[in-house]
Amino acid sequence: MGDKAIAWIVDLGDLPPAARHEAGFLLRRLQKGELLSMPHSRPMRDIGRHCHELRIPAGNTTWRVIYRIDPDAIVIAEVFAKKSQETPEHAIDIARRRLMRYDAEG
């Protein structure tokens, strides 16, 4: 079986170059079928099954990339700078809506 595709339903936005590099490295590992855990990734059951959050430190900011592992792809649903302990409800809602739209169009 080959590598999974990456389905970009959101772009990397304002991610600084070093964070983009780290995100690319971690996403490549996911494409190859590796399951990441802390400190790189944690499950996001509030969003849905097989949803996770990459944790990417960059200077004074910690970036998050919300993704879902599908049988054929890694689906990128949201990218944002995290500024508090809790994942903002707004980011969770956006990721849910994007994934629902992705599934409906799929």
ZIZI-V171601 format. One record per run of one state. SS is the DSSP state (H for helix, E for strand, C for the rest). FROM is the first residue (numbers start at 1). TO is the last residue. If there is no record, write none. Layout:
SS:FROM:TO
SS:FROM:TO
This chain:
C:1:4
E:5:8
C:9:16
H:17:31
C:32:40
E:41:43
C:44:50
E:51:58
C:59:60
E:61:69
C:70:72
E:73:82
C:83:88
H:89:105
C:106:106
